[in-house]
Amino acid sequence: MSNPLQYAGLFVIGVLAGEELIVRYGLHPALSRLDDHPHLLARQALVRRLRVVVPIVMLPAAALAAAVLVVVTGPGLALRWATVLAMVTFLLLSFLGTVPINIKVGGWRADAPPPGWQAVIARWARLDILRSAAATAAFLFAVLAVAQAN
């Protein structure tokens, strides 16, 4: 039988994966279709908002994944480990990859972006593909771990 902690982790990791998929496959493609100035203004507004919202979800998701690994016993151990590893990957890609880029972008002048700014955004996009995949994988592994425990 699954532990209630597993269900809490599953919920929060699911919210994180959903948020990441919307940013990757909803918001980012829409931003890329805008002209430079409105693109940067919109990106900066999103960074300001999401730098508050995303940590509220991702930090509890990571903590719950770790807690489940430590507390829950029985079937699904490999899947619980896979969940934690996917969350660690997500956190590393965030803190070492997209967050520093977001900080840079937040300081740009939208009416006069720095030379090569498109390359910086392209790097962010590549990292974000990996981030959203890691969050989605964590959710899949968590779902499978709960299913295996039942």
N, C-alpha and C positions, 0 to 999 in steps of 0.2 A: 504494500500500500504506500502511496506517495505521502510525503511529509507536507504539511501546509506551507512550509518555507519554500518547497519546490514550486508550489503553485504561485506564490508571491513572486519568486524569481522569474518564473515563466511569463507572468503578466508583464513585469517591468521590462524584461528583455524583449518581449514582443512589442511593447510600446516603442522601445529604442529602435528596433529593426524597422518598424513602420515609419517612424520619423526619418530615419536614414534613407529609406527607399524613396520617400516623397521628396527629400532634398535632392537626391541623386537623379531620379528619373522624372521629377516634376518641376522643381524649381530651377535646377541648373540648366536644363535645356531651354526653359523659357527665358532665363537671363541671357543666354548666349545668342538669342535672336534679337536682343535690343541693341540699339546704337550704343557707342562707347559711354557717353555721359550718363544716360539713364541706367545702363547696365551697372556702372560703378556705384551710382547712388543707391540702386536697389540692393546690390550686393552688400554695401556698407550697412544699410538698414537691417538686412537679414543677419549680418554678423553681430550687430549690436543686440538684436533680439535673441538669436539662437545661442549666444555665449552665456545667456542666463538660463534658457530653457533646457538646452541639451545636457549640461552638467547635472541638472536636477533629476534627469532620467538616467544618464549613463553611470554616474557614480553609485547610486543604489543598485543598478543592474549588475555592476561588477562586484559590489559587496555581497549581494544576494547569491550570485554565482559561486563566489568563494565560500560563503556560509553553507550553501547546499553541499558543496564538495566535502566540507569538514563534518557536517552534522548528519547528512543522510547516508544510510548504509543500505546494502542490498543491491539488487540488480541495477544496472545502468551506470556503474562507476566509470567506465571508459567514456561514456557519453557526457557525464558530469565533468570529467577532465577536459574533454573536447570543448565543452561550453566555456570553461574557464580560459582555456588557451585562446579560443576565438575572442573572448572579451579582452584578454591581455593584448592580443594583436590589435583590436579596435582601439584600445587606450593608447598604445604606442604610436599607431598611425595618427591618432588625434593629437597627442601632446608633442610629438616630435615632427609631425608633418603639417596637418591642416591648421592647427591653432597658431603656430608661428606665421603662417601665410595670412591667416585672418587678421592677426595683429598688424601686419604690414599693410594690408588692404585698408584697414580701418584708418590708417594715417595718411592715405593718399588723398590728393585733391582730385575730385571727380572731373573737374574742368581742365585739369592738367596732370594726367597720370604720368608716372615715371616711364622712361623708355623701357621697352621690353615687358610691360605689364601683362600683355597677353600671354607670354611664356609663363609667368608666375601663375596666372589663372589656369593655364593648361596643366601645370604641375599639380595645383590644387585638385583639379578634376581627376587626374590619374590616381592621386592618393585617395580621393573620395570614392572612387570605384572600389578600391580595396577596403576602405572603411565600411562602406555599406555592405559589401560581401561578408566581411567579418561579423558585423552585427546580425546579418541574416543567418549566417552559419551558426552563431551562438544561439539564436532562437530555434533553429531547426534541431540542433543538438539537445537543447533543453526540452523541446517537445518530445523528442525520441526518448530522452531519459525518463520523463514522466510516464510515457506510454510503456516503457520497459518495466517500470516499477509497479505498474498496475497489472 
